[in-house]
Amino acid sequence: MLIKVLKSKLHRARVTDAKLHYPGSIAIDEDLMQAAGLAPYEVVLIADLDNGNRIETYVVAGPAGSGDVVILGAAALLVKEGDLIIVMGFGYCTPEEAARINPRVVVLDENNRIVKQR
């Protein structure tokens, strides 16, 4: 049996823009994606710390070094510019593999710069 476990997390990312009329996704600074181990088009869960909304979407790469975290498409009705969010990526593994998993956690400051990672 496989179980779903956390593998990647961007903690306290600040949404820099929200664009409703765009095919749905979240654009994240490519450097932040790499730090967290998120792949282009990977499905992620977004938790909005300002309103409690949770949204599933996929990641597209934003300009490296920009600090951009842009909500694109219908999710822009639920997550607004300036909101603090958590972006979580998951993987499937056996329970035995899960015991050895050490998720990549990247904590960001108010400008989406890395302040801590493990």
Residue frames as qw, qx, qy, qz and C-alpha x, y, z in Angstrom:
[[0.000, 0.889, 0.458, 0.000, 0.00, 0.00, 0.00],
 [0.388, 0.308, -0.021, 0.869, 1.12, 3.56, -0.71],
 [0.215, -0.789, -0.454, 0.352, 0.46, 6.54, 1.53],
 [0.294, 0.795, 0.123, 0.516, 0.54, 10.24, 0.68],
 [0.602, -0.552, -0.209, 0.538, 3.18, 12.22, 2.61],
 [0.065, 0.985, -0.049, -0.153, 4.46, 15.80, 2.67],
 [0.828, 0.104, 0.123, 0.537, 7.65, 16.18, 0.61],
 [0.339, 0.269, 0.085, 0.897, 7.85, 19.95, 0.02],
 [0.185, -0.828, -0.506, 0.152, 6.62, 23.08, 1.78],
 [0.228, 0.392, -0.021, 0.891, 6.92, 26.82, 1.23],
 [0.347, -0.611, -0.635, 0.321, 5.87, 28.31, 4.56],
 [0.102, -0.796, -0.256, 0.539, 4.40, 31.83, 4.86],
 [0.359, 0.179, 0.471, 0.785, 4.76, 32.84, 1.22],
 [0.175, 0.572, 0.248, -0.762, 3.25, 36.26, 0.51],
 [0.523, 0.566, 0.595, 0.228, 1.00, 36.36, -2.58],
 [0.252, -0.335, 0.175, 0.891, 2.41, 39.08, -4.85],
 [0.366, 0.181, -0.319, -0.855, -0.46, 39.10, -7.37],
 [0.450, 0.266, 0.831, -0.191, -3.73, 37.33, -8.22],
 [0.252, 0.275, -0.464, -0.804, -4.94, 37.15, -11.82],
 [0.663, 0.214, 0.554, -0.455, -8.43, 35.75, -12.36],
 [0.763, 0.585, 0.038, -0.273, -8.47, 35.61, -16.16],
 [0.164, 0.620, -0.763, -0.076, -5.67, 33.12, -16.67],
 [0.830, -0.024, -0.537, -0.145, -5.62, 29.33, -17.01],
 [0.679, -0.694, 0.070, -0.231, -5.48, 28.14, -13.40],
 [0.818, 0.093, -0.361, 0.438, -2.25, 27.55, -11.51],
 [0.413, -0.889, 0.042, 0.194, 0.22, 29.24, -9.18],
 [0.623, 0.632, -0.226, 0.402, 3.39, 30.86, -10.52],
 [0.678, -0.709, 0.065, 0.186, 6.27, 30.64, -8.05],
 [0.058, 0.859, -0.500, -0.090, 9.75, 32.13, -8.31],
 [0.867, 0.289, -0.406, -0.005, 11.83, 29.34, -9.89],
 [0.245, 0.462, -0.685, 0.507, 14.50, 29.67, -7.17],
 [0.525, -0.253, 0.493, -0.646, 11.87, 29.07, -4.47],
 [0.925, 0.135, -0.123, -0.332, 10.55, 26.07, -6.39],
 [0.681, 0.392, -0.577, 0.223, 14.03, 24.56, -6.51],
 [0.065, -0.435, 0.647, -0.623, 14.67, 25.25, -2.83],
 [0.673, -0.108, 0.430, -0.593, 11.47, 23.42, -1.89],
 [0.228, -0.108, 0.946, 0.203, 11.89, 20.64, -4.45],
 [0.560, 0.541, 0.450, -0.438, 8.76, 21.54, -6.42],
 [0.394, 0.034, 0.699, 0.596, 8.65, 20.52, -10.09],
 [0.296, 0.168, -0.249, -0.907, 6.95, 22.45, -12.90],
 [0.619, -0.099, -0.484, -0.610, 3.31, 21.32, -13.23],
 [0.282, -0.076, -0.889, 0.353, 3.44, 19.48, -9.90],
 [0.447, -0.652, -0.459, -0.405, 0.11, 19.44, -8.09],
 [0.233, 0.122, -0.563, 0.783, 0.17, 21.38, -4.81],
 [0.323, -0.732, -0.600, 0.005, -2.17, 22.20, -1.98],
 [0.150, 0.408, -0.149, 0.888, -2.35, 25.86, -0.97],
 [0.378, -0.645, -0.617, 0.245, -3.53, 26.85, 2.51],
 [0.086, 0.675, 0.053, 0.731, -4.41, 30.54, 2.93],
 [0.404, -0.203, -0.622, 0.640, -3.46, 31.74, 6.42],
 [0.111, -0.027, 0.099, -0.988, -5.64, 34.85, 6.09],
 [0.621, -0.016, -0.061, -0.781, -8.98, 33.19, 5.37],
 [0.618, -0.144, 0.730, -0.254, -8.57, 29.41, 5.81],
 [0.802, 0.480, -0.075, -0.347, -9.23, 28.53, 2.17],
 [0.533, -0.324, 0.733, 0.272, -7.49, 25.44, 0.79],
 [0.657, 0.642, -0.102, -0.383, -6.98, 25.05, -2.94],
 [0.738, -0.122, 0.571, 0.338, -5.43, 22.36, -5.09],
 [0.502, 0.832, -0.095, -0.216, -3.69, 23.53, -8.26],
 [0.891, 0.107, 0.095, 0.431, -0.40, 23.07, -10.09],
 [0.358, -0.740, 0.152, 0.548, 2.87, 25.03, -10.13],
 [0.665, 0.652, 0.100, 0.350, 4.38, 26.96, -13.03],
 [0.632, -0.210, -0.082, 0.742, 7.79, 28.60, -12.83],
 [0.055, 0.988, 0.139, -0.040, 7.97, 32.34, -12.32],
 [0.447, 0.763, -0.310, 0.348, 11.07, 34.47, -12.94],
 [0.784, -0.182, -0.384, 0.452, 14.02, 33.32, -10.83],
 [0.401, -0.060, -0.275, 0.872, 14.99, 35.75, -8.08],
 [0.157, -0.473, -0.301, -0.813, 11.76, 37.74, -8.39],
 [0.108, 0.045, 0.708, -0.696, 10.08, 36.58, -5.19],
 [0.525, -0.018, -0.292, -0.799, 6.89, 36.19, -7.21],
 [0.128, 0.204, 0.951, -0.192, 4.06, 34.04, -5.86],
 [0.354, 0.132, -0.202, -0.904, 1.13, 34.67, -8.20],
 [0.463, 0.275, 0.796, -0.278, -2.28, 33.04, -7.95],
 [0.186, 0.209, -0.563, -0.778, -3.65, 32.40, -11.44],
 [0.340, -0.225, -0.811, -0.419, -7.19, 31.51, -12.53],
 [0.543, -0.583, -0.454, -0.398, -10.26, 30.71, -10.44],
 [0.652, -0.349, -0.470, 0.483, -8.22, 30.47, -7.22],
 [0.200, 0.208, -0.077, 0.954, -7.86, 34.28, -7.45],
 [0.466, -0.558, -0.307, -0.614, -11.43, 34.44, -6.14],
 [0.816, -0.503, -0.284, -0.002, -10.28, 32.72, -2.93],
 [0.700, -0.354, -0.019, 0.620, -6.69, 33.90, -2.44],
 [0.191, 0.971, 0.126, 0.068, -5.85, 37.60, -2.74],
 [0.502, 0.561, -0.276, 0.598, -2.70, 39.63, -3.27],
 [0.158, -0.622, 0.422, -0.640, -1.01, 40.13, 0.11],
 [0.898, -0.332, 0.006, -0.288, -2.35, 36.92, 1.67],
 [0.158, -0.552, 0.815, -0.078, 0.06, 34.64, 3.49],
 [0.918, 0.120, -0.166, -0.338, -0.06, 31.08, 2.21],
 [0.509, -0.407, 0.754, 0.078, 1.52, 27.68, 2.70],
 [0.706, 0.449, -0.399, -0.376, 2.30, 25.72, -0.48],
 [0.612, -0.341, 0.704, -0.120, 2.57, 21.97, 0.06],
 [0.610, 0.391, -0.598, -0.343, 3.73, 19.24, -2.31],
 [0.786, -0.257, 0.486, -0.283, 3.12, 15.58, -1.59],
 [0.367, 0.407, -0.797, -0.253, 4.46, 12.25, -2.77],
 [0.927, -0.154, -0.037, -0.340, 3.38, 8.64, -2.54],
 [0.251, 0.494, -0.811, 0.186, 5.51, 6.04, -0.83],
 [0.696, -0.252, -0.673, 0.004, 5.31, 2.91, 1.25],
 [0.575, -0.804, -0.059, -0.141, 4.95, 3.24, 5.03],
 [0.834, -0.266, 0.059, 0.479, 8.54, 2.01, 5.33],
 [0.461, 0.404, 0.146, 0.777, 9.78, 4.76, 2.99],
 [0.222, -0.838, -0.207, -0.454, 7.66, 7.32, 4.85],
 [0.732, -0.634, -0.102, 0.226, 9.59, 6.59, 8.04],
 [0.652, -0.167, 0.172, 0.719, 12.72, 7.93, 6.29],
 [0.257, 0.743, 0.346, 0.512, 11.13, 10.95, 4.58],
 [0.342, -0.497, -0.215, 0.769, 12.51, 14.33, 5.57],
 [0.337, 0.826, 0.429, 0.144, 10.37, 16.98, 3.83],
 [0.388, 0.181, 0.041, 0.903, 12.02, 20.08, 2.39],
 [0.155, -0.855, -0.471, 0.151, 10.62, 23.00, 4.36],
 [0.376, 0.260, 0.071, 0.887, 11.41, 26.54, 3.22],
 [0.170, -0.779, -0.475, 0.372, 10.34, 29.41, 5.50],
 [0.356, 0.524, 0.256, 0.730, 9.99, 32.82, 3.84],
 [0.146, -0.342, -0.330, 0.868, 10.02, 36.39, 5.09],
 [0.322, 0.691, 0.408, -0.502, 7.52, 39.11, 4.14],
 [0.315, 0.706, -0.356, -0.525, 9.35, 39.62, 0.80],
 [0.967, 0.220, 0.038, -0.123, 9.44, 35.91, -0.08],
 [0.330, 0.665, -0.643, 0.190, 13.13, 35.59, 0.69],
 [0.839, -0.152, -0.517, 0.079, 14.35, 32.39, 2.33],
 [0.278, -0.752, 0.389, -0.453, 15.02, 32.80, 6.05],
 [0.495, -0.351, 0.770, -0.201, 15.24, 29.12, 6.96],
 [0.800, 0.258, -0.371, -0.394, 15.27, 25.80, 5.18],
 [0.455, -0.371, 0.801, -0.118, 15.70, 22.16, 6.02]]
